Structure formats: structure tokens, C-alpha cells
Amino acid sequence: MIARLRGKVLEAYPNRLVVDVQGVGYEVLVPVSTFDRLHAAEGVAVDLRTHLHIRETAHTLYGFATEEERDVFLMLIDRVSGIGPAIAMAVLSGMPVARFKGCVVEGNTAELSRIKGLGKKTAERIVLELKDKVGVAETWQDAAAGQVSAAAADAELALIALGYKQVDARKAVRKVLETDANAAVDVLVRGALRHLQG
């Protein structure tokens, strides 16, 4: 699995980059939000979080500027029935991640359904399945209210994307925070995984 790429952009298009990593050119599909954030142009150094999506007919590499974007992408394709990579990329290209989270928390299907490629029924399914099945909305609400730090919320969401229940993810992250209150997201995730698997 290719989880991260660091290299220079050889070709840049709004939804696709070719990144040179030590002489190998990787074609990476990116949402418009990532393209804009990276100011991607030929010769620019980039550091992408990636997901390799494997199907019978193709191996497609998706790239993201932040862990948060990749986590939302993975939640959409893994947790919402009928959502594939193309629609997940449309969501990330259609609105900022923070606004998407807000729409899920508020149940704002009207705004979600304005994203190109997303109909009303799909928007309703996204809100219903992310709110009820995963506990994502609760984490987002708590982060917005300042009840959990941004790093703790991102770590919880990463664990949820890996298939853990929100309540278990929160307990494991809190255990790590007891020993290191200022831990970065990657430290929180690794430590929480040790607690969850231990």
C-alpha cells in the first residue's frame, strides 16, 4: 500500500498530478482543494497523503494535502453505501472539509446536494450513515465546541476510518493524552492503536 508520496511535480492538472519520486513518476488523482492548497505547478515539491484504490481493472492512487482530507475520503468510500472514489473526490472538490463536517452535523442535505455529482438521495445517505453508524458527527461537534482538541478529534476520526467505534477511539486517545497532553495526531493514532490492540 502506498500511504505517502514526497517528490516534485512533473505534470499538474486541477484533478491530477504526476509526482516524480526518485525517478519514478506516480500519477495521483487529487481533489481541487488539494491542488489549490499545494499551489501545484511543475517543479514544486509536494508531500501527499495517499490511498491506493485497487479494482480488477485498475490501480488508482488518490492524493491529499492533509490527513483530514484523506480521512473524510476513506470514511465516505468505506462507511457510506453507494459512494465510490469518484463521488468522494467530488465531495472534497465541492466544498472545504470543515464545511462538509458542518453539513453532516447540521443535517444540511440541501447544501450537500449542490455538489456536482451528488443528488438529494446521496446527500441524505451521507448524513444518515455518517451520523448514525460511525459517530463522526459527535466528534466533529465536540471539536467545534472545544471539548476535544483538534489533534484529538483528527486522531479519533483516523481511528474511526480504520473501523473502530467512536467511543473506543475516544477512550484510547484519552489514554495517550494522559501521558502526553500535547501529542501530535500521528503520535495519538499510534498510541491509541497500541491501546486498542493490546
Secondary structure, 3 states (H helix, E strand, C coil): CCCEEEEEEEEEECCEEEEEECCEEEEEECCHHHHHHHCCCCCCEEEEEEEEEECCCCEEEEEECCHHHHHHHHHHHHHCCCCCHHHHHHHHHHCCHHHHHHHHHHCCHHHHCCCCCCCHHHHHHHHHHHHHHHCHHHHHHHHHCCCCCHHHHHHHHHHHHCCCCHHHHHHHHHHHHHHCCCCCHHHHHHHHHHHHHC
